């Protein structure tokens, strides 16, 4: 499988372009547009999105459209520009979008029975790499520069170990630092030997084949971070918002739970508590991503 890796770039929210062929909002009568981030293969997501938006259209009786963005930054930009009303989002990009554009949290994922998860540093079992220090001058792939479990939280473990001073100094420790675009591509790059390690969600190994899963392990794990959430742009119609949230909460009911498989596979959703993201805001400030 060809894995596209991009060289480490500066963190920029503005200027990102969403991948979409949908009709602009201005040309719609009344519709709801959802942005999906590429945690896994975007081609697979397209089929999932069709199933989800069809179900939501029936539930809220309003046309629902969805598209896959290039990355978290593109999802934030789509909300900023009004190209999306609602986005599925990680905790770190949410707190940045909250500060940048006043994004509002609606729902939080419950995943594997918990409202939080960790970031891990994965390596191949046969690599001879046993500790974080062993990755000096080695190549690493992270998922996204504004991902908590796919970048900031795994990198924080190198900071705690005294190996890296912070995001701006990562190149001084590693050989090369890449952003693969999503969890799956970062993990594939590591599993196929294109890089020596991957920084991704604790569950990212499940995106590999069973044979690949047996060949990888992890050597570092971050503190818990709040689960991914669903956020909206400012100014979204209140009635439309409430109908969407109510429909999403119905996914917790037994007869609808099969739809969760098309939404990154959480156990369900709870209403978001903005206070739960204070720790993420603190880390973002610590690394100069927030004032």
Protein Blocks (a to p, Z undefined) as FASTA:
>chain_A
ZZdddddddddfehpacddfbdcfklpcbdcddddddfbafklmmmmmmmmmmmmmmmno
pacdddddfblmlmmmmmmnopafbdcddfklmmmmmmmnopacfbdcdeehiabdcddd
dddfklopabfklmgoiacddfblcbfklmmmmmmmmmmnopagbjklmmmmmmbdcdeh
iaklmmmmmmnopambdcddfklmmmpcfklmmmgccfbdcdddddddddddehiafklm
mmmmmmmmmmmpmklmmmmmmnoopabdcdddfklmmmmmmmmmmnopaZZ
